Amino acid sequence: MEHEHSYVAHGTKDAHLKRLKRIEGQVRGISRMVEEEQYCIDILTQVSAVTRALQSLSLGLLEEHLEHCVVEAVRQGGAEQEIKLKEASAAIARLVKS
């Protein structure tokens, strides 16, 4: 899905990238565990940790979107307000389903 709007980091881009690198390392660790045929429960524990880390990142990004993009769109009003509110609602629905 392409948008003409860009990611606005608001000073958190580096923190998000650091967290993503950590998650990437965790996923590589899970791959190694599977390759080494480690105990299933240990692998599932690591999958759960990665899932929680991704959910935490998602919530942080959503919070930034609401605090900055949606608030600015509401200030502007009009069609942009409706678009941003619908986007936020859809994002929340996706997070709730995951």
C-alpha positions, 0 to 999 in steps of 0.5 A, spaced: 500 500 500 503 506 497 501 513 501 504 519 499 505 521 506 512 519 509 514 516 515 515 522 520 520 519 526 519 525 531 526 523 534 524 516 535 527 513 528 534 511 531 530 507 537 525 504 532 531 502 528 535 499 534 529 495 536 528 492 529 535 490 529 534 487 536 528 483 533 532 481 527 537 478 531 532 474 535 529 471 528 536 469 526 536 466 533 530 462 532 532 460 525 538 457 528 534 453 533 530 450 528 536 448 524 539 445 530 533 441 532 532 444 539 526 443 543 520 445 540 517 449 547 524 453 547 523 455 540 516 457 541 518 461 547 523 465 542 517 466 537 513 469 543 518 474 545 519 476 538 511 477 537 511 481 543 517 485 541 513 486 534 507 488 538 510 493 542 514 496 536 507 497 532 504 500 538 509 505 539 508 507 531 501 507 532 502 512 538 506 516 534 501 516 528 496 518 533 499 524 536 502 527 530 499 525 523 492 524 526 492 530 530 495 535 525 490 532 520 484 533 525 487 541 526 486 541 518 480 538 518 476 536 511 478 530 507 485 529 510 482 528 517 477 523 514 483 519 511 487 519 517 482 517 522 480 511 517 487 509 516 488 509 524 482 505 525 484 500 520 491 500 523 488 499 530 483 493 527 489 490 524 493 490 531 487 487 535 486 481 530 494 480 530 
